[in-house]
Amino acid sequence: MCTVEPIRSKKDIKKVEKILEAQSKRNLLLFVMGINFGLRITDILSLNVGDVKDKNFIELYEKKTGKYKKIPVNSRLKPMFDEYTKGRKINEPLFLSYRNKRLDRITSYNIIKEACRLAGLEEVVGTHTMRKTFGYHHYKKYNDVALLQKIFNHSSLAITLRYIGIDQEEIYFSYSNFIL
């Protein structure tokens, strides 16, 4: 099993988004949710329309950990949810396949992997790339690995840093440039 990498460049994220937007609103929303919420793909795919329609928070129990999670819907996703759920029944899956069944992990993986390939990304990518991309950019913006550790429910800071791709060079750089 390969370890996937986060998408570190915001320019590359925009390229992927543009490709997915050209495919469908569903594919774009799947990706934007993934990089903005940091949820595992199984948790994203388990959502129904009623879980996001007219909501300010998404509430769920993580499938892997069983832990309750309540996530505020940001200003980018709110209008996307409003448009995507318009006229849909609250009990239907949020993400439907073209056969009107709940979208599955394999199809989601293929959607993300192909969009990243078309965007020219060389890294090893998959659906977990979205979660790692969230983590990487959250860390870069807030520099709070302890908060990120709580968001991800990781047992240690070291796991979180390794998970989001903060490598040894960045750690050395921070030490060498930190002088009191």
Buried (B, 14 or more C-beta within 10 A) or exposed (E): EEEBBBBBEEEBBEBBBEBBBEEEEBBBBBBBBBBBBBBBBBBBBBBBBBBBBEBEEBEBEBEEEEEEBEBEBEEEBBEBBEEBBEEBEEEBBBBBEEEEEBBBBEBBBEBBBBBBEBBEBEBEBBBBBBBBBBBBBBBEEEEEBEEBBEBBEBEEEEEBBBBBBBEEEEEEEEEEEEEE
